[in-house]
Amino acid sequence: MSMEAWMTLGVVFALFVALVKNIGPPDLLFMGATSLFALLGVITPKEAFAGFSNAGMLTVAVLFVVVAALRETGVLDFIGHHVLGRARSEKSVLVRLSSVIIPLSAFLNNTPIVAMFVPVVIEWARRNKVSPSRLLIPLSYLAILGGTCTLIGTSTNLVVNGLMIDNGIEGMSLFEIGKVGLPYAIIGVTYLLLFGRKLLPERKELLEQLGESRKEYMTEMLVQPTCRLVGQSVELAGLRQLPGLFLIEIERNGSVIAPVGPDDVILASDRLVFTGIVSSIIELEKIPGLVPAADVEAAAPSEPEKHRRMCEAVISESSPLVGKTIREADFRATYGAAVVAVHRGGRRVEKKIGDIELRPGDTLLMQVRPHFSRAYRHDPAFYLVSDVEDWRPVRRERAWIAVLLFAVLITLMTTGIVDTVVAATAIAFLMVACGCISSGDARRSIEWQVLVTIAAAFGVGAALENSGAATAVAELLVESTHAWGPVAALAVIYLIGSLMTEVITNNAAAVLIFPFCLETARLYDVDPRPFLMALVLSASASFMTPIGYQTNMMVYGPGGYRFGDFVRIGTPLNLLLWITAIFLIPLFWPFVPPV
């Protein structure tokens, strides 16, 4: 190899070590490496920044907006909280999660899907006395498996597809990777149901250990005539599975139904009394037609929902509210706020919301106008005023538009009438234009660190190719596997990809290995597509460590996992998928395609 090639490999090795040891954020490290290669003349300035105009990277960016719009309109929440249904066993939960998460992650970004399901799974586990550690690793794995079924299932697929187009190779169709991705998912689910469950640890999660200290509120909700719950039993309405909430009683025409049974039917004008934590009440408020019943005005708020916020406030010793009931305080007129729930010293207040007499130290959960926190932060009536960050108004009236636009996007991508990046950009624009998401939220939904990492990684890939390092390594790979042919080289490339993605980001692993795939195919004088499909699949096969894939990190803490848990559960799965890929890829993408 030339001195330039050795130097390039040295920089790439240093980058790899820095990523593994978490010396700095990935975007900064890749930008630094790309800049260094440009300064050394290994790549041109144009090559250094070409990744920022790559179609795959741009598609990833606009799909963040599309997924955020589905979340803002309540589409994802609706799906998430109706999945577990009447599941009563750990196995049935896994089956239900598999049937929903794999199709969702085939078309949507994995991160928001896992973020949405983590609290749902934890609350189901708490209610059914099952350790969340038995379910959260499978949740992450299912999202990863679903991402291998379509072109847009994960950003890795889009990045490799963009590289293919840049190198004059025909891009992937929407479902092309699914030829192996679907068997992948089936094998993965079968493994988790039959064998993986036996390897999962049984641990108490942090919230379960600290359950006594959770701040529980009592809230009262009014069922409006238009509410979808009217005429349904408590069980069918899903009120027994709401995460973190317990339905205490139903007040109807002056009489009280308590305890509430699963077969009790909900009627219009019923007042439902719940106890639960803040995040639980936030989910309760997302049910259309179920409104806070603190006072008459709260049932028909003057502020449009998108202009309201959720806020917590603690009553001070000197507050003029002390000694008054919530109804007497007339919050709507005085503060422009409606009290949704009350918390007092770790115990339930056995009264209706409007009849609770306020005391110093009581915490009120309120629906307020946008500037409430700024206006009353220094008011002596309250010790503390803070916004509830997890709460955001749901644009329910736009849900049908979001679903329709998403269906159009899938149709355009499936038929290939419009280029993928153009179709995704147009739909993201329409999501904003049609009010499914605000322009500010659309900008905030884009994960800029991910995009910069992807774009900068292209420069590192170009350096490997320009310096001759990719060719030298590919020659070594061909020489060592020559006796067994290109199938052996395919197996090695997949193995390298699956190992690299365990310690650095999946997108970075894909970009770094891409030039080796092209050179290996050239030296064997075969079609590069089988090697590239192996790369796409292996770069997403991050099952053995929590650090290789973002969704693994998302479940690492809540599940109380240890590093070895991923090694123990993920290694057999990686081996199964490796064998599957080596067998199936040459069948669907022959090394010498038919003329």
Secondary structure, DSSP 8 states (H G I E B T S, - for coil): --HHHHHHHHHHHHHHHHHHTT-S-HHHHHHHHHHHHHHTTSS-HHHHSGGGG-HHHHHHHHHHHHHHHHHHTTHHHHHHTTSSTT--SHHHHHHHHHHHHHHHHHHS-HHHHHHHHHHHHHHHHHHTT--GGGTHHHHHHHHHHHHTSSTTSSHHHHHHHHHHHHTT-----TTTTHHHHHHHHHHHHHHIIIIIHHHS-----HHHHTGGGS--EEEEEEE-TT-TTTT-BTTTTTTTS-TTEEEEEEEETTEEE-S--TT-B--TT-EEEEEE-HHHHHHHTTSTTEEE-SSTGGGS-SS-GGG-EEEEEEE-TT-TTTT-BHHHHTHHHHHS-EEEEEEBTTB---S-GGG-B--TT-EEEEEE-TTHHHHHTT-TTEEEEEE-TT-----GGGHHHHHHHHHHHHHHHHHTSS-HHHHHHHHHHHHHHTTSS-HHHHHHHS-HHHHHHHHHHHHHHHHHHHHTHHHHHHHHHHHHHGGG-HHHHHHHHHHHHHHHTTTS-HHHHHHHHHHHHHHHHHHHTS-SHHHHHHHHHHHH---S-SSSSHHHHHHHTTTT--HHHHHHHHHHHHHHHHHHHHHHHHHHS-SS---
